[in-house]
């Protein structure tokens, strides 16, 4: 068992059946966690101590996601955050939401035809929920300037 898996099991107080690497961005390590009870979670973390100019810290990412969730946008709930140094990294664990994440499939596969008809409206509705309380996100200007 890896140190990271042991850390996650201790933090979640549950055994992990599988830790599956997923494709990530240039600044994130993303894994699907399958618990012994078959529940699924996602963990996003940054291992490198060098900060990417184009990425916000994972702890800040989690904080923003919590605010967005509180505003009613359909995002996964954050389970816990961590910052544990080089071996474990900085990141957070969140709910796993079933669905497709590959844009090419969503845009081309016939099985997503109905979803494509509704998607622009759903995206707009979600963005409105985020923006409607943007006065609470005055610190978001700092977030944006940090990432630029």
Secondary structure by P-SEA (a helix, b strand, c coil): ccaaaaaaaaaacccccccccccccccbbbbbbbccccbbbbbbbbcccccccccccaaaaaaaaaaaaaaccbbbbbcccccccccccccbbbbbbbcccccccccccccaaaaaaaaaaaaaaaaaaaacccccccaaaaaaaaac
